[in-house]
Amino acid sequence: MISSNFSITEYHDVKQVYDKLDKLVKQPVRPVSRDHMEIYLDYFDKKCPQSKKLIDHAVKYIPGGAQHNLAFNYPFPLVFTKAEGAYLYDMDGNKYIDFLQAGGPTVLGSNYPAVKEKAIEVINETGPSTGLFHEYELKIAEFICKHIPSVDQFRMLGSGTEAVMASIRVARLATGKKKIIKLGGAYHGWSDQMVYGMRVPRTGRFDAHGIPRACTRHTQEVYPNDIKALERKLRWNRLRGGTAAVILEPLGTESGTRPMDFGYNAKVRELCDKYGALLIFDEVVTAFRVGLSGTQGYFNVMPDLTVFGKVVAGGYPSAGGLGGRKKYMAYLAAGLQGAKKRAMVGGTMAANPLSSAAGYQTLLEIEKTNACARAGEAGDRLTKGLQKLIGKYKLPFVAYNQGSICHLETSAVLFVDVNFSKPWTLPKALKQIKIRKHMMEEMGAAYMAEGLVTLAGSRMYTSMADTPEIIDEALARFERVFQKIEGVNEQ
Ligand SMILES: Cc1ncc(COP(=O)(O)O)c(C=O)c1O
């Protein structure tokens, strides 16, 4: 580790986490009891009538009634009108503790005043975009190069998805090889080639509806933490044109939901060097949340390319970028002075003054306030509190965290063993996924009715705005849900 200001104070016992998750997924689900669930669902009808009315109307014009994948849509999405620090407010005036934090970008807490003021200043001066150079492009690039150890140069793009696409293009140009290896279950955005093995390992093209087979022909997945499987794949590829890159989230797939063994990243680095593949770290969630030097700083393992998103624009739009060694970044030279062989990237709104300034100001404030470590303290307090409650009510649930990224697995839907090479096991596995996904939705709805916004009912991002008092209040609300789990009252 090369800096002490990380959000992770202690790396969890990965084996213990997996053992508990394995136990959880092998037993029948323990949802909220039916009577209590009805009362929770009543909350939405009784206390959120304006949201309900608006969403009923929205279904006519918006597919599914909401534009955002993270808009919690069970029983229907609520409409939020205010976000401030650790809190969200819906249009019916209900107040919630916000553990979604926009899906990760707001380490400082929502709508942080110094960032908002900078954004307004820029809008007053240039408007949000000009399509031309603005000094904040340079300021943010300089900051990132200074703090992220493997990054000599940075190109800002419109989203994490775009940055992943760019990283793969550069890797293929740099190596002259085609194959991309990802870890099963990882989300790296929604580009054609990356909709492969999403969420649950070994699911390959399960989600690739509307994507021609040719688009994923060079995408492969290996089981997370299985270093021998990775070497086998690299060796196999060597005889068939070679591997351009291995791409992974250093904390584990789905933002550490499936945690990485502490030494795994270093071993992957060695294998990439041995087989001439580039190592791409997808730090969309982790850069500037785990620490200013990212997870690469935390693990002290240097990738060739780093994908950025989320915090890089501080919760403002157009959050994406790619960084890396100069020799690789040369493929991304913009304008007329591009290298001969150029990786085509673009975006009308990429690196606009608003995103660049909001991102830069966010990073300055994170540095000034030590926000990553403070958000991590909140994450530790939340997780330890949840673990205590799980013990108190003798629940099979599993709580673990990597600093400010907290996981509360109650149904373990992502851990159902799906294996397409054993087709006879599939009906049972798919049925389990359906049951466990619904339980996760119900848990999210129960938390929401208790005034807690989570990511899909199983993940919580903490921020610097989460004081110990707020976390303790959140724990009291989680406890009210746990008290209503089937079987708890009979104990
Ligand atoms: C690890 C990871 N990579 C890539 C992406 C895609 O980023 P974006 O939503 O900005 O396209 C996400 C989004 O959540 C992500 O979590």
Ligand as a Chemical Component Dictionary entry (heavy atoms), coordinates in Angstrom:
data_LIG
# 
_chem_comp.id                   LIG 
_chem_comp.type                 NON-POLYMER 
_chem_comp.pdbx_formal_charge   0 
_chem_comp.three_letter_code    LIG 
# 
loop_
_chem_comp_atom.comp_id 
_chem_comp_atom.atom_id 
_chem_comp_atom.alt_atom_id 
_chem_comp_atom.type_symbol 
_chem_comp_atom.charge 
_chem_comp_atom.model_Cartn_x 
_chem_comp_atom.model_Cartn_y 
_chem_comp_atom.model_Cartn_z 
_chem_comp_atom.pdbx_ordinal 
LIG C1 C1 C 0 -17.179 -1.490 -12.872 1  
LIG C2 C2 C 0 -17.978 -0.706 -13.868 2  
LIG N1 N1 N 0 -17.498 -0.544 -15.111 3  
LIG C3 C3 C 0 -18.151 0.159  -16.043 4  
LIG C4 C4 C 0 -19.353 0.743  -15.747 5  
LIG C5 C5 C 0 -20.089 1.522  -16.804 6  
LIG O1 O1 O 0 -20.030 2.882  -16.510 7  
LIG P1 P1 P 0 -21.154 3.875  -17.090 8  
LIG O2 O2 O 0 -22.422 3.565  -16.372 9  
LIG O3 O3 O 0 -20.629 5.237  -16.781 10 
LIG O4 O4 O 0 -21.245 3.616  -18.551 11 
LIG C6 C6 C 0 -19.915 0.608  -14.467 12 
LIG C7 C7 C 0 -21.202 1.207  -14.130 13 
LIG O5 O5 O 0 -21.781 1.020  -13.095 14 
LIG C8 C8 C 0 -19.210 -0.142 -13.506 15 
LIG O6 O6 O 0 -19.689 -0.326 -12.268 16 
# 
loop_
_chem_comp_bond.comp_id 
_chem_comp_bond.atom_id_1 
_chem_comp_bond.atom_id_2 
_chem_comp_bond.value_order 
_chem_comp_bond.pdbx_ordinal 
LIG C1 C2 SING 1  
LIG C2 N1 SING 2  
LIG C2 C8 DOUB 3  
LIG N1 C3 DOUB 4  
LIG C3 C4 SING 5  
LIG C4 C5 SING 6  
LIG C4 C6 DOUB 7  
LIG C5 O1 SING 8  
LIG O1 P1 SING 9  
LIG P1 O2 DOUB 10 
LIG P1 O3 SING 11 
LIG P1 O4 SING 12 
LIG C6 C7 SING 13 
LIG C6 C8 SING 14 
LIG C7 O5 DOUB 15 
LIG C8 O6 SING 16 
# 
